[in-house]
Amino acid sequence: MKLPKVLIFTTIYQGKDYALKEFLEHANKINYPNYQHIFVDNSPTLDYVAKLQGMGLDAYHVERGNNTREAIARACNFARRIAIDEGYDYFMSLESDIMCTPTVVQDLMKHGKDVVTALYHIGDDGLRVPCITIAKWNENLGAFGTRLLAQDEFSEYTNSGLKAVQAGGFGCCLMYKRGFLEFPFTYDPRFNGHPDIYYFNELFKKKIPVFVDTDVVLEHDNRPWQDIEDR
């Protein structure tokens, strides 16, 4: 029996170079037999994609646009087009500062869901919280609130298997066909939301459920958001 075909994509830019060595040490150990891993660079120049290609990585470049949020949306859509055109069964976002496990694809795929994320934390040291949104849908705004799960609300999400959530993040997110075919990635220039927020909004509107596997806990080596100039 042929295993489902998975496209893993990593959006990246020169500001994430600090994590690249450790990221690759983990990503290169992924042992799922039928996947391709591409990198989509959105740095301001072509220098960084040239570095990635020089390392033997399957790397591409997209224009950055007006800010980081637009850059991420463009990179996600570039990768999505490859997944659609080349007939991939699964589309998996793996951000360049997430340290994955060798079995991460199998671990998320085994649930048979349209959208499953791994569990990782975000924020600065001392203020890190799980990347899970539990805020209710706001009918007036037509969107989720942006409140993340607080640390003192986390107990039921600790090693408790698969949990239904309103939203997660793109740090490590496995999407089956329905989860990436129905609409492109986007952002709204009027607000500060990232493409993952709008993606999960669309899933909610289309009644596509989202899950997090609380047993798949990954290290997230993020740097402060304030360090990014064009955020």
C-alpha positions in Angstrom: 0.0 0.0 0.0 1.4 3.4 -1.0 1.8 5.9 1.8 0.2 9.3 1.4 2.4 11.9 -0.2 3.4 14.7 2.1 4.9 18.2 1.2 6.6 19.7 4.2 7.2 23.4 3.7 9.3 25.8 5.8 8.9 29.6 5.4 12.2 31.2 6.2 14.1 34.4 5.9 17.6 35.6 6.9 16.5 36.7 10.4 15.9 33.0 11.2 19.4 31.9 10.4 20.3 31.6 14.1 18.1 28.5 14.3 19.0 26.9 10.9 21.7 24.5 12.1 19.7 23.0 14.9 16.5 23.0 12.8 18.2 21.0 10.1 19.7 18.5 12.6 16.1 17.7 13.6 14.3 18.0 10.3 16.9 15.8 8.5 15.9 12.9 10.8 12.3 12.8 9.7 11.7 9.2 8.9 8.4 9.3 7.1 9.1 7.4 3.8 7.1 9.5 1.3 7.7 13.3 1.8 9.4 16.2 0.1 10.7 19.2 2.2 10.9 22.6 0.5 12.1 26.0 1.9 10.4 29.2 0.8 12.6 32.2 1.6 11.1 35.7 1.8 14.2 37.7 2.6 14.5 41.2 1.1 17.3 40.0 -1.2 18.3 36.8 -3.0 21.4 36.3 -0.9 19.8 34.0 1.7 18.0 31.7 -0.8 21.4 31.4 -2.6 22.9 30.2 0.7 20.1 27.7 1.3 20.5 26.3 -2.3 24.2 26.2 -1.8 23.6 23.9 1.2 21.7 21.5 -1.1 18.3 22.5 0.2 15.2 22.6 -2.1 14.8 26.4 -1.7 12.7 29.0 -3.5 12.3 32.8 -3.1 9.2 35.0 -3.0 9.0 38.8 -2.8 8.7 40.0 0.8 5.9 42.5 0.2 5.1 45.2 2.7 5.7 43.4 5.9 6.4 40.1 7.6 2.7 39.1 7.6 2.4 39.5 3.8 5.7 37.7 3.3 4.5 34.7 5.2 1.2 34.6 3.3 3.1 34.7 0.0 5.5 32.0 1.0 2.6 29.7 2.2 0.7 30.2 -1.1 3.8 29.5 -3.1 4.2 26.2 -1.3 0.4 25.5 -1.5 0.5 25.9 -5.3 3.3 23.2 -5.5 1.2 20.9 -3.2 -1.8 21.3 -5.5 -0.1 21.1 -8.8 1.9 18.0 -7.8 -0.9 16.2 -6.2 0.2 15.9 -2.6 -2.1 14.3 -0.1 -0.9 16.3 2.9 0.6 19.7 3.3 2.6 20.4 6.5 3.9 23.7 7.8 7.1 23.3 9.8 8.5 26.7 10.9 12.2 27.3 10.8 12.6 27.6 14.6 10.7 24.5 15.5 12.7 21.4 16.4 10.7 18.4 15.2 10.9 14.7 16.1 11.7 11.9 13.6 8.2 10.5 13.7 6.3 13.8 13.7 4.5 13.2 10.4 3.3 9.7 11.4 2.3 11.0 14.9 0.1 13.7 13.5 -1.2 11.7 10.5 -2.4 8.7 12.5 -5.4 10.6 13.8 -7.0 10.8 10.4 -8.0 14.4 10.8 -8.1 17.3 8.3 -6.0 19.6 10.5 -3.7 18.6 13.4 -1.0 20.6 15.0 1.8 19.7 17.4 2.0 21.4 20.7 4.7 24.1 21.2 5.0 27.3 23.2 5.4 30.9 22.2 6.4 34.1 23.9 9.5 35.4 25.6 11.3 33.5 28.4 9.2 33.5 31.5 6.0 34.3 29.7 5.7 31.3 27.4 2.3 29.9 26.8 1.0 27.1 24.5 0.1 28.1 21.0 -3.6 27.3 21.4 -6.4 29.8 21.0 -9.5 29.1 23.1 -11.2 32.5 22.7 -14.8 32.3 21.4 -15.9 33.2 17.9 -16.9 36.9 17.7 -20.0 37.3 15.5 -19.5 41.0 15.2 -15.9 40.8 14.0 -16.4 37.6 12.1 -13.2 36.2 13.7 -11.7 34.6 16.7 -10.4 36.7 19.6 -6.7 36.6 19.9 -6.4 35.3 23.5 -4.1 32.4 23.8 -4.4 29.7 26.3 -3.0 30.9 29.6 -0.5 28.9 31.6 -2.9 28.2 34.4 -5.4 26.8 31.9 -3.0 24.4 30.4 -3.4 21.3 32.7 -6.0 19.6 30.6 -3.8 20.0 27.5 -0.8 18.2 29.1 -0.2 14.7 27.7 -3.9 14.2 27.2 -3.8 13.0 23.6 -5.8 14.6 20.8 -7.8 17.7 21.8 -10.2 19.8 19.8 -9.3 23.5 19.8 -10.5 26.6 18.0 -7.0 27.4 16.6 -3.4 26.6 16.8 -0.4 27.8 14.8 1.7 27.1 11.8 4.8 26.0 13.8 4.0 22.4 13.0 0.6 21.9 11.4 -0.4 18.9 9.2 -3.2 19.6 6.7 -5.0 16.9 4.8 -6.4 17.8 1.3 -9.5 19.4 2.6 -7.4 21.5 4.9 -5.4 23.2 2.2 -7.4 22.9 -1.1 -10.4 24.9 -0.2 -8.9 28.4 0.2 -5.5 30.2 -0.1 -3.6 31.8 2.7 -4.1 35.4 3.4 -3.6 38.3 5.8 -5.5 41.6 6.3 -3.2 44.7 6.0 -5.6 46.6 8.3 -4.8 44.4 11.3 -1.8 42.7 13.0 -3.0 39.1 12.5 -0.7 36.6 10.8 -1.8 34.2 8.1 -2.3 31.4 10.5 -5.0 33.4 12.3 -7.0 33.9 9.1 -6.4 30.3 8.1 -8.0 29.0 11.3 -10.8 31.6 10.8 -11.6 30.1 7.4 -11.5 26.6 8.8 -14.1 27.6 11.4 -16.4 29.1 8.8 -16.2 26.0 6.7 -16.8 23.8 9.8 -13.4 22.0 9.4 -12.4 21.0 12.9 -8.9 21.6 14.3 -7.0 19.4 16.7 -3.8 19.6 18.7 -1.9 16.4 19.7 -0.8 17.2 23.2 1.6 14.2 23.2 3.7 15.7 20.4 5.5 18.5 22.2 8.2 20.4 20.2 10.8 22.9 21.2 10.3 26.4 19.8 13.4 28.6 19.6 11.6 31.8 18.8 13.1 35.3 19.2 11.1 38.3 20.4 8.6 39.6 17.9 9.8 43.1 18.6 13.1 42.2 17.0 11.5 42.1 13.5 11.6 45.6 11.9 8.8 45.1 9.4 6.4 43.2 11.6 
